[in-house]
């Protein structure tokens, strides 16, 4: 389990090392039957990973209208603090395996004269800005994940350090207890030997006293016999 944990942490660290350059290119897409030139960029990640951020980004540009089949419409777009009330920006998002392409474009005929050229340049900048933001968010997410891995490793290390301290204290106490038990065992052995000697002496003393008592009893019987003979 510990080896798997370390391997996972190293994997996070290795995947966080990648870098991504945002490349924006002009590309045509079909809008209302017309081939319209716009700007697109490809990003690492599935559509489900990119789409929510893409929609959120577009809402910062203007009012987003969602359609099931048509591209997203961004009305009243805001370019550098200037709102274009009549302007419309079209937005597409496409998935290609592990890559997702986002696209922005305009129909020049839908813009006032002179504003279409400005809008064309701005949508290209917006695509680039989104690519930068998305990639930075991805890398920041990986940084957060690696930091979590670093913190987890630190916590595991601290647990091991604490366990080491605890086991060291237990080992010292165990050694003290072993020495104490060893001394107690030696004292017990000496006490046992001393008790055996005392028991032997006690037995001999009892035998000696028993002999003395027997002799005294015999002397008493002799005196009693003498007493009976007096008349």
Buried (B, 14 or more C-beta within 10 A) or exposed (E): EEEEEEEEBEEBBEEBEEEBEBEBEEBEBEBEEEEBEBBBBBBBBBBEBBBEBBBEBBEEBBEBEEEEEEBBBBBBBBBEEEEBEEBBBBBBBEBEEEBBBBBBBBBBEBBEEEBBEBBBEBBBBBBBBBBBBBBEEBBEEBEEBBEEBEEBBEEBEEEEEEEEEEEEEEEEEEEEEEEEEEEEEEEEEEEEEEEEEEEEEEEEEEEEEEEEEEEEEEEEEEEEEEEEEEE
